[in-house]
Amino acid sequence: MILFVLALVCAAAPEATVTGSWGADKEVFFELKEGGKGKMDEEPIHWEVKGSKLVITDSEGDKEEIPFKLKGDRMTITVDDTELVLHRVTPPATPPKTRTEQAADQVSKLLLSSAWCSKSTRMQFFKDGSWSEDQLATKNKTQGQWVVKEGGLHISYPPLVMDLTQTPFEIVAGPNNSPIVKTKGEEYSLCR
């Protein structure tokens, strides 16, 4: 029993150590994620270790067995009788968001946090970039797309306006410091 468990641990060990991004000169050639998924040339792949071979299956089901040796953060692979030395590469960090992007995120989160009601309308923003508006008196419903960008709220009003156009709006503090969205002569507060 102990030998069986030891064999399982030893068989799993190479797979655990090859995970990461591999390349040369900070250029990533392939990425091997835990669970056998990854990317090569920005295309999804499945991978597994069989002995001293890295078996990569592309999205079309084609398999390639690549002999490899692993020593720390250095992997030597053999492709067409040529040895290639790869190093574990740290992918470039995502640049920090600008203040404008941070503000757009905050406004988006606020708009998504609840339905918004005025005296005559109930409006709801959705994560997929759509919105809907119900006219309370007439029961008419309008739908369109929305995004917060370039410091403003951009909304489409189909069928009249299909393109996203900037809509003047401002957010002010209302009673009890709750937010009020002012746009097009209407004031919207969180629906109760």
LUMLO-999619 format. One record per residue: x, y, z of N, C-alpha, C, O, CB in turn. Coordinates in steps of 0.2 Angstrom, whole numbers, plus 2048, in hexadecimal, padded with zeros to 3 digits. Glycine has a CB too. Example, Ala and Ser with C-alpha at 12.3 -4.5 7.8 and 13.67 -1.06 7.14 Angstrom:
- 842,7E4,827,83E,7EA,827,842,7F0,827,847,7EF,82A,839,7EA,82D
- 840,7F5,823,844,7FB,824,840,800,827,843,806,828,846,7FD,81D
***
This chain:
- 804,7FA,800,800,800,800,804,806,800,803,80B,7FC,7FB,800,806
- 80A,806,804,80E,80C,805,811,80D,7FE,812,813,7FC,813,80B,80A
- 814,808,7FA,817,809,7F4,812,80C,7EF,814,810,7EB,819,802,7F1
- 80B,80A,7EF,806,80C,7EB,806,814,7EC,805,817,7E7,800,809,7EC
- 805,816,7F2,804,81D,7F3,80A,821,7F1,80A,826,7EE,803,81E,7FB
- 810,81E,7F2,816,821,7F0,817,822,7E9,819,827,7E6,81C,81E,7F3
- 815,81D,7E5,815,81D,7DE,810,822,7DB,811,826,7D7,812,816,7DB
- 80A,823,7DF,805,828,7DD,808,82F,7DE,808,834,7DA,7FF,828,7E0
- 80B,830,7E4,80F,837,7E5,814,838,7E0,814,83E,7DE,811,837,7EC
- 818,834,7DF,81E,835,7DA,81B,836,7D3,81E,83A,7CF,822,82F,7DA
- 816,833,7D1,813,834,7CA,810,83B,7CA,810,83E,7C4,80E,82E,7C9
- 80D,83D,7CF,80A,844,7CF,80F,849,7D0,80D,84F,7CD,804,844,7D4
- 814,848,7D2,819,84D,7D4,81B,851,7CE,81B,857,7CE,81F,84B,7D7
- 81D,84E,7C8,81F,852,7C2,81A,857,7C0,81B,85C,7BE,822,84D,7BD
- 814,854,7C0,80E,858,7BD,80E,85F,7C1,80C,864,7BE,808,855,7BD
- 80E,85E,7C8,80E,864,7CC,813,869,7CB,812,86F,7CC,80D,862,7D3
- 819,867,7C9,81F,86B,7C9,81F,86F,7C2,822,874,7C1,825,868,7CA
- 81C,86C,7BD,81C,86F,7B6,817,875,7B5,818,878,7B0,81B,86A,7B1
- 813,875,7BA,80E,87B,7B9,811,881,7B9,816,882,7BD,809,87A,7BF
- 80F,886,7B5,811,88D,7B5,812,88F,7AE,810,88B,7A9,818,88D,7B8
- 815,895,7AD,816,897,7A6,81D,896,7A4,822,897,7A8,814,89F,7A5
- 81E,893,79E,825,891,79C,827,895,795,823,896,791,826,88A,79B
- 82D,898,795,82F,89B,78F,837,89D,790,83A,89A,794,82B,8A1,78E
- 838,8A2,78C,83F,8A5,78B,83F,8AC,78A,83B,8AF,787,844,8A1,786
- 844,8B0,78E,844,8B7,78D,83D,8BA,78F,83B,8BF,78B,846,8B9,786
- 83A,8B8,794,833,8BA,796,82E,8BA,791,828,8BC,792,834,8C2,798
- 82F,8B6,78C,82A,8B4,787,827,8AE,789,82B,8A9,789,82C,8B5,77F
- 820,8AD,78A,81D,8A7,78C,81C,8A3,786,819,8A5,781,817,8A8,790
- 81E,89C,786,81D,898,781,817,894,782,812,892,77E,823,893,77F
- 816,891,788,810,88E,78A,80F,88F,792,814,890,796,810,886,788
- 809,88E,794,807,88E,79B,803,888,79D,7FF,886,799,802,895,79C
- 806,885,7A2,803,87F,7A5,7FF,880,7AB,803,881,7B0,808,879,7A5
- 7F9,880,7AB,7F5,881,7B2,7F4,87A,7B5,7F4,875,7B2,7EF,885,7B0
- 7F2,87B,7BC,7F0,875,7BF,7EA,872,7BC,7E6,876,7BA,7EF,877,7C7
- 7E9,86C,7BD,7E3,868,7BA,7E4,866,7B3,7DF,864,7B0,7DD,86D,7BB
- 7EA,868,7B0,7EB,865,7A9,7E9,86A,7A3,7E8,868,79D,7E7,85F,7A8
- 7E7,870,7A5,7E5,875,7A0,7EB,87A,79F,7EF,87B,7A3,7DE,879,7A2
- 7EB,87E,799,7F0,882,798,7EF,886,792,7EA,886,78F,7F7,87F,798
- 7F4,889,78F,7F4,88D,789,7FB,88C,786,800,88C,789,7F3,895,78A
- 7FB,88C,77F,801,88C,77B,7FF,890,775,7FA,88F,771,803,885,779
- 803,895,774,802,89A,76E,7FA,89D,76F,7F7,89E,76A,802,897,767
- 7F9,89F,775,7F2,8A1,777,7EC,89D,775,7E6,89F,776,7F1,8A8,773
- 7EE,897,774,7E8,892,772,7E8,88D,778,7ED,88B,77B,7EA,88E,76C
- 7E2,88B,77A,7E1,886,780,7E4,87F,77E,7E3,87D,779,7D9,886,782
- 7E7,87D,783,7EA,876,783,7E8,872,789,7E6,875,78E,7F1,876,782
- 7E8,86B,788,7E8,867,78E,7EF,864,78F,7F2,862,789,7E2,861,78E
- 7F1,862,795,7F8,85F,795,7F8,85A,79B,7F4,85A,79F,7FD,865,797
- 7FD,856,79A,7FE,851,7A0,806,84F,79F,809,84F,79A,7FA,84B,79F
- 808,84C,7A5,80F,84A,7A5,80E,842,7A5,80B,83F,7A9,813,84C,7AB
- 812,83F,7A0,812,838,7A0,81A,836,7A0,81D,836,79B,80F,835,799
- 81C,834,7A6,823,832,7A6,827,839,7A6,827,83D,7A9,825,82D,7A2
- 82C,839,7A1,830,83E,79F,82E,842,799,831,846,796,837,83C,79E
- 827,841,798,824,845,792,81F,849,794,81A,847,798,822,840,78C
- 81E,84F,791,819,854,792,814,853,78C,816,854,786,81B,85B,792
- 80E,850,78D,809,84F,788,805,855,787,801,856,78C,806,848,789
- 805,858,782,801,85E,780,7FB,85C,77B,7FD,85A,776,805,864,77E
- 7F5,85E,77D,7F0,85C,778,7ED,863,776,7EA,867,77B,7EA,857,77B
- 7EC,865,770,7EA,86B,76E,7E2,86B,76D,7DF,866,76E,7ED,86E,767
- 7DF,870,76B,7D7,871,76B,7D4,86C,766,7CE,86B,766,7D5,878,76A
- 7D8,86A,761,7D6,866,75C,7D7,85E,75D,7D5,85A,759,7D9,867,755
- 7DA,85D,763,7DB,856,765,7E2,853,763,7E3,84E,764,7D6,852,763
- 7E6,857,760,7ED,855,75E,7F1,855,764,7F2,85A,768,7F0,85A,758
- 7F5,84F,765,7F9,84E,76A,801,84F,768,803,84D,763,7F8,848,76E
- 805,852,76D,80C,852,76C,80F,850,772,80E,853,777,80E,859,769
- 814,84B,772,818,849,778,81E,84C,777,822,84B,773,818,841,778
- 820,850,77C,826,854,77D,82A,851,782,829,852,788,825,85C,77D
- 830,84E,781,835,84C,786,837,853,78A,839,858,787,83B,848,783
- 838,852,791,83A,858,795,83E,855,79B,83D,850,79D,834,85C,797
- 842,85A,79D,845,859,7A4,844,860,7A7,844,865,7A5,84D,858,7A3
- 843,85F,7AE,841,865,7B2,846,865,7B8,847,860,7BB,83A,864,7B5
- 849,86B,7B9,84D,86C,7BE,84B,873,7C1,84D,878,7BE,855,86C,7BC
- 847,874,7C6,845,87A,7C9,841,87E,7C4,83C,87B,7C2,84B,87E,7CB
- 843,884,7C3,83F,888,7BE,842,888,7B7,841,88D,7B3,83F,88F,7C1
- 845,882,7B6,848,881,7AF,846,87B,7AC,846,876,7AF,850,881,7AF
- 843,87B,7A6,840,875,7A3,844,875,79C,844,879,798,839,876,7A2
- 847,86F,79B,84A,86E,794,845,869,790,844,863,793,851,86A,795
- 843,86B,78B,83F,867,786,843,865,780,847,869,77E,838,86B,785
- 841,860,77D,844,85D,777,83E,85D,771,839,85A,772,847,856,778
- 83F,862,76C,83B,862,767,83F,861,760,844,865,75F,837,869,767
- 83D,85C,75C,840,85B,756,848,85A,757,84C,85C,754,83F,860,751
- 84A,856,75C,851,854,75E,855,85A,760,85B,85A,760,854,851,758
- 851,860,762,855,866,764,852,867,76B,84C,867,76D,853,86C,75F
- 857,868,770,856,86A,776,855,872,777,858,876,774,85B,868,77B
- 84F,873,77B,84E,87A,77C,84D,87B,783,849,878,787,847,87C,778
- 850,880,786,850,881,78D,84B,887,78E,84C,88D,78C,857,883,790
- 846,885,792,841,88A,794,842,88C,79C,844,888,7A0,83A,888,793
- 83F,892,79E,83F,894,7A5,838,896,7A7,834,898,7A3,844,89A,7A6
- 837,895,7AD,830,897,7B0,830,89E,7AF,834,8A2,7B2,82F,894,7B7
- 82B,8A1,7AC,82A,8A8,7AA,824,8AB,7AE,81F,8A8,7AF,829,8A9,7A3
- 826,8B0,7B1,820,8B4,7B5,81D,8B8,7B0,820,8BD,7AD,823,8B8,7BB
- 816,8B7,7AE,813,8BB,7A9,813,8C2,7AB,813,8C4,7B1,80C,8B9,7A8
- 813,8C7,7A7,813,8CE,7A8,80D,8D0,7AD,808,8CD,7AB,813,8D3,7A2
- 80E,8D4,7B1,809,8D6,7B6,804,8DA,7B2,806,8DE,7AD,80B,8DA,7BC
- 7FD,8DA,7B4,7F8,8DE,7B1,7FA,8E5,7B3,7FA,8E6,7BA,7F1,8DC,7B3
- 7FA,8EA,7AF,7FB,8F1,7B1,7F6,8F3,7B6,7F0,8F2,7B5,7FC,8F6,7AB
- 7F7,8F7,7BB,7F2,8FA,7BF,7ED,8FE,7BB,7EF,901,7B6,7F5,8FE,7C5
- 7E7,8FE,7BE,7E2,902,7BB,7E3,90A,7BC,7E5,90C,7C1,7DB,900,7BD
- 7E1,90D,7B7,7E1,915,7B8,7DC,917,7BC,7D7,913,7BE,7E1,918,7B1
- 7DC,91D,7BF,7D7,920,7C3,7D0,920,7BF,7CB,91F,7C2,7D9,927,7C5
- 7D0,921,7B9,7CA,921,7B5,7C7,91A,7B5,7C1,91A,7B5,7CB,924,7AE
- 7CB,915,7B4,7C9,90E,7B3,7C6,90C,7BA,7C1,909,7BB,7CE,90A,7B1
- 7CA,90E,7C0,7C7,90D,7C6,7C1,910,7C8,7BC,90D,7CB,7CD,90F,7CC
- 7C0,916,7C6,7B9,91A,7C7,7B4,916,7C3,7AE,916,7C5,7BA,921,7C5
- 7B5,914,7BD,7B0,911,7B8,7AE,90A,7BC,7A8,909,7BC,7B3,90F,7B1
- 7B3,907,7BF,7B1,901,7C2,7AD,902,7C8,7A8,8FE,7C9,7B8,8FD,7C5
- 7AE,907,7CC,7AA,909,7D2,7A3,90B,7D0,79E,909,7D3,7AD,90F,7D6
- 7A2,90F,7CA,79C,911,7C8,798,90B,7C5,792,90A,7C7,79C,916,7C2
- 79B,906,7C2,798,900,7BF,796,8FC,7C5,790,8FA,7C5,79D,8FC,7BB
- 79A,8FB,7CA,798,8F7,7D0,791,8FB,7D3,78D,8F7,7D5,79D,8F7,7D5
- 791,901,7D4,78C,905,7D7,785,903,7D2,780,902,7D5,78D,90C,7D7
- 786,904,7CC,780,903,7C8,77E,8FC,7C8,778,8FB,7C7,782,905,7C0
- 782,8F7,7C8,780,8F0,7C9,77D,8EE,7D0,77A,8E9,7D0,786,8EC,7C7
- 77E,8F2,7D5,77D,8F0,7DB,775,8F0,7DD,773,8EC,7E2,780,8F5,7E0
- 771,8F3,7D9,76A,8F3,7DA,766,8F5,7D4,769,8F8,7CF,768,8F7,7E0
- 760,8F4,7D4,75B,8F7,7CF,75B,8FF,7D1,75C,900,7D7,754,8F4,7CF
- 75A,903,7CD,759,90A,7CE,752,90D,7CC,750,90B,7C7,75F,90E,7CA
- 74F,911,7D1,748,913,7D0,748,91A,7D0,74B,91E,7D4,744,910,7D5
- 744,91D,7CB,742,924,7CC,73A,924,7CD,738,91F,7CE,744,928,7C5
- 737,92A,7CC,730,92A,7CE,72C,926,7C9,727,923,7CA,72E,931,7CE
- 72F,925,7C2,72B,922,7BD,72E,91C,7BA,72B,919,7B6,729,927,7B8
- 735,91B,7BC,739,916,7B8,73C,911,7BD,73F,914,7C2,73D,919,7B3
- 73D,90B,7BB,742,906,7BF,747,904,7BA,745,901,7B5,73E,900,7C2
- 74D,905,7BB,753,903,7B7,757,8FE,7BA,759,8FF,7C0,756,90A,7B4
- 75A,8F9,7B6,75E,8F4,7B9,764,8F3,7B4,763,8F3,7AE,75A,8ED,7BA
- 76A,8F3,7B7,770,8F2,7B3,772,8EB,7B4,772,8E9,7BA,776,8F7,7B5
- 775,8E7,7AF,777,8E0,7B0,77E,8E0,7AE,781,8E4,7AA,773,8DC,7AC
- 782,8DB,7B1,789,8D9,7B0,78B,8D8,7A9,790,8D9,7A7,78B,8D3,7B4
- 786,8D5,7A5,787,8D4,79E,787,8DA,79A,788,8D9,793,782,8CF,79B
- 787,8E0,79D,787,8E6,799,780,8E8,796,77F,8ED,792,78B,8E5,793
- 77B,8E5,798,774,8E7,796,770,8EB,79C,773,8EA,7A1,770,8E0,794
- 76B,8EE,79A,767,8F2,79F,760,8F1,79D,75E,8F0,797,769,8F9,79F
- 75B,8F2,7A1,754,8F2,7A0,751,8F7,7A4,753,8F9,7A9,751,8EB,7A1
- 74C,8FA,7A1,748,900,7A4,741,8FF,7A4,73E,8FD,79E,74A,907,7A1
- 73D,8FF,7A9,736,8FE,7A9,733,905,7AB,734,908,7B0,734,8F9,7AE
- 72E,907,7A7,72A,90D,7A8,724,90A,7AC,720,906,7AA,727,910,7A1
- 724,90D,7B3,71F,90A,7B7,718,90C,7B6,714,907,7B7,721,90D,7BE
- 717,912,7B3,710,913,7B1,70D,910,7AB,708,90D,7AB,70F,91B,7B0
- 711,90F,7A6,70F,90C,79F,711,905,79F,70F,901,79A,712,910,79A
- 715,902,7A3,718,8FB,7A3,71C,8FA,79C,71D,8F4,79B,712,8F6,7A3
- 71E,900,799,723,8FF,793,72A,8FD,796,72C,8FF,79B,723,905,78F
- 72D,8F9,792,734,8F6,794,739,8F8,78E,737,8F7,788,734,8EF,795
- 73E,8FB,790,744,8FC,78C,74A,8F9,78E,74B,8F8,794,745,904,78B
- 74E,8F6,789,754,8F3,78A,75A,8F5,786,758,8F8,780,753,8EB,78A
- 760,8F5,788,765,8F7,784,76C,8F4,787,76C,8F0,78B,766,8FE,783
- 771,8F7,785,778,8F6,787,77B,8FC,78B,779,901,78A,77D,8F4,782
- 780,8FA,790,783,900,793,78A,8FE,795,78C,8F8,795,77F,901,79A
- 78E,903,796,795,902,798,797,909,79C,795,90E,799,79A,900,793
- 79B,909,7A1,79E,90F,7A3,7A6,90F,7A1,7AA,90B,7A2,79E,90F,7AB
- 7A7,914,79D,7AE,915,79A,7AF,91C,799,7AA,921,798,7AF,911,793
- 7B5,91E,798,7B7,925,796,7B4,92A,79B,7B2,92F,799,7B6,926,78F
- 7B3,928,7A1,7B0,92D,7A6,7A9,92E,7A5,7A6,933,7A8,7B4,933,7A5
- 7A5,92A,7A2,79E,92B,7A1,79A,924,7A0,79D,91F,79F,79D,92F,79B
- 794,925,7A1,78F,91F,7A0,78D,920,798,78A,925,796,789,920,7A5
- 78E,91A,795,78C,919,78E,787,914,78D,787,90F,790,792,917,789
- 781,916,78A,77B,912,78A,778,912,783,779,917,77F,776,915,78F
- 776,90C,781,772,90C,77A,76B,90C,77C,769,909,781,774,906,776
- 767,90F,777,760,90F,778,75C,90C,772,759,910,76E,75D,916,77A
- 75C,906,771,759,903,76B,752,904,76B,74F,905,771,75B,8FB,76B
- 74E,904,766,751,904,75F,753,90B,75C,756,90C,757,74C,901,75A
- 752,910,760,754,917,75E,75C,918,75E,75E,91B,758,751,91C,763
- 75F,916,763,767,917,763,76A,911,764,76A,90E,76A,769,91D,768
- 76D,90D,75F,770,907,760,777,907,763,779,903,767,770,903,759
- 77A,90D,761,781,90D,764,781,910,76B,77D,913,76D,785,912,75F
- 787,90E,76F,787,911,775,789,918,775,78E,91A,772,78D,90D,779
- 785,91C,778,787,923,778,787,926,780,784,923,784,781,927,775
- 78C,92B,781,78D,92D,787,786,931,78A,783,935,786,793,932,788
- 784,92F,790,77E,932,793,780,936,799,784,933,79E,779,92C,795
- 77F,93C,799,781,940,79F,77D,93D,7A5,777,93C,7A6,77E,948,79E
- 782,93D,7AA,77F,93A,7B1,784,93D,7B6,789,93E,7B5,77E,933,7B1
- 781,93D,7BC,785,93E,7C2,782,93A,7C8,77C,939,7C8,785,946,7C4
- 787,939,7CD,785,935,7D3,786,93A,7D9,78B,93C,7DA,789,92E,7D4
- 781,93B,7DC,781,93F,7E2,77E,93B,7E8,77B,936,7E8,77C,946,7E1
- 780,93E,7EE,77E,93B,7F4,777,93E,7F6,775,944,7F6,783,93D,7FA
- 772,939,7F7,76B,93B,7F9,76A,93A,801,76F,93A,804,766,936,7F5
- 764,93A,803,763,939,80A,766,933,80D,767,92E,809,75B,938,80B
- 768,933,813,76C,92E,816,772,92C,812,775,926,813,768,928,817
- 775,931,80E,77B,930,80A,77A,92A,805,77F,927,802,781,92E,80F
- 774,928,803,773,923,7FE,774,926,7F7,772,92C,7F6,76C,920,7FE
- 777,922,7F2,778,925,7EC,772,927,7E8,76D,923,7E8,77D,921,7E8
- 772,92C,7E4,76D,92E,7DF,770,92F,7D8,775,933,7D8,769,935,7E1
- 76E,92C,7D3,770,92D,7CC,76C,932,7C9,766,931,7C8,771,926,7C8
- 76F,938,7C7,76B,93D,7C3,76D,93C,7BB,773,93D,7BA,76C,944,7C6
- 768,93B,7B7,769,93B,7B0,762,93D,7AC,75D,93B,7AE,76B,934,7AE
- 763,940,7A7,75D,942,7A3,757,945,7A7,752,943,7A5,75B,93C,79E
- 759,949,7AB,753,94C,7AF,750,948,7B4,74B,94A,7B7,74E,94F,7AB
- 752,942,7B5,74F,93D,7BA,754,93C,7C0,75B,93C,7BF,74D,936,7B7
- 752,93A,7C5,756,938,7CB,754,931,7CD,74E,92F,7CE,755,93D,7D1
- 759,92D,7CD,758,926,7CE,75C,924,7D5,761,926,7D6,75B,921,7C9
- 758,921,7D9,75B,91E,7E0,75A,917,7E0,757,914,7DC,758,922,7E6
- 75E,914,7E5,75D,90C,7E5,756,90B,7E6,753,90D,7EB,762,90A,7EB
- 753,906,7E3,74D,903,7E4,74C,900,7EA,750,8FD,7ED,74B,8FF,7DE
- 746,901,7ED,745,8FE,7F4,740,8F9,7F3,73E,8F5,7F8,742,903,7F9
***
